[in-house]
Amino acid sequence: MMKTPVNYQTAKKVIASYGLPDFGRATIREMVAISTRLEKETGTEFIHMEMGVPGLKPAQIGVDAEIEALQNGIAAVYPNINGLDALKTEASRFIKAFVNADVPPECCVPVTGSMQGTYASFLTCGQCDPEKDTILFIDPGFPVQKQQIAVLGYKYASFDVYDYRGEKLRPMLERFLSEGNIAAMVYSNPNNPGWFCLTESELATVGEVANRYDVIVIEDLAYFAMDFRKPLGTPFRPPYQASAANCTDYFILQISASKAFSYAGQRIGVAAISDKLYHRHYAGLTRRYGGGTFGSVYIHRVLYALSSGTSHSAQYALAAMFKAASDGRFDFVSEVREYGNRAARLKRIFLNHGFRMVYDYDIDEPVADGFYFTIAYPGMTGGQLMEELIYYGISAISLATANSRQEGLRACTSFIKPHQYELLEDRLRLFQADHPVP
């Protein structure tokens, strides 16, 4: 039996206690629970790469604005369900500054993080037309979004975009959208878990095909402007965050404060709905609610039922951060570039010990270094690799949980501590010795 950094028998026992029928399908939360328990029971430090939680200090501009709002007594007042006027105005300006897209303040709606934004978007999109009852996922993607679909009782379709980049994307989208049952399609850019970025050309294709088949585009920008290959941090000046917003009439941008501003704990974001979609009437919504546009239903029916508004003080924080960024006083991209620095160093360590990157190219350009990267090891499935690395005190999640068809793991850079690079080197050296490649 191999002598591993984490006691082999203890690890086996703990893993078995969770009764997982397929360890490769273990959720992020289950992996956190297993690794944390083993850390306590064995006294062995784990290198945690499973959880996509920000690992940097929150933006001080937001903290100060929120404290001031609280000191002014805002906690005693219900927020307007439409959102704070200042936030709506600054969200619209921020989108113009960094996406170069026009979304009126009226159409910028505060939400309790992008999780709520996508849930409300799925719910509303699925009620517009009874003939369109399916959400299309351009995968791999955020696993919890499919859980949201399951909670809603909706249908979904998906494909792994790994083999359908560039010119191959259009026929694949046509294949699904031509069926006539797709209400909306969703993707993240940069991608979670692959960290690849759909190109401007690919996003134009997404927009064109969506227009042809009258499908709503939901663009998850949780990692806004974090393609560190490009200087995306200068307001009102190209290059801009890549988006389909200028290529389609009907879109919803999910912009979160969690990663870009390291403001995850306050659960604040904005769903930016295109002007044409916001003011469009749908027969399905009229039958269900007796009237109203997409935007009014989204806010006054769906969001009102879900949460009756979004944290009042957090809206002041996000408004201040948006304003400072658009004014050029807050270089939020430089603040989070540390994730890219970590990824570059971690990738080198894995590659030096027999691993390979899975989602490694954006067509002909290496993917950016950022919040996530994907790894595989010769001769192992993602599930096998995930379990084997547990014995070496390294935890990550299988790409299968993100509906990827590729074998491998998603690794997150956010919790890496300075001393752990050397620790990772030592453990992967052992791992490679114990798992020689023929």
Secondary structure, 3 states (H helix, E strand, C coil): CCCCCCCHHHHHHHHHHCCCCCHHHCCHHHHHHHHHHHHHHHCCCCEECCCCCCCCCCCHHHHHHHHHHHHCCHHHCCCCCCCCHHHHHHHHHHHHHHCCCCCCHHHEEEECHHHHHHHHHHHHHCCCCCCCCEEEEEECCCHHHHHHHHHHCCEEEEEEHHHCCHHHHHHHHHHHHCCCCEEEEEEECCCCCCCCCCCHHHHHHHHHHHHHHCCEEEEEECCCCCCCCCCCCCCCCCCCCCCCCCCCCCEEEEEECCCCCCCHHHCCEEEEECHHHHCCCCHHHHHHHCCCCHHHHHHHHHHHHHCCCCCHHHHHHHHHHHHHHHHCCCCHHHHHCHHHHHHHHHHHHHHCCCCEECCCEECCEECCCCCEEEEECCCCCHHHHHHHHHCCCEECEEHHHHCCCCCCEEEECCCCCCCHHHHHHHHHHHHHHHCCCC
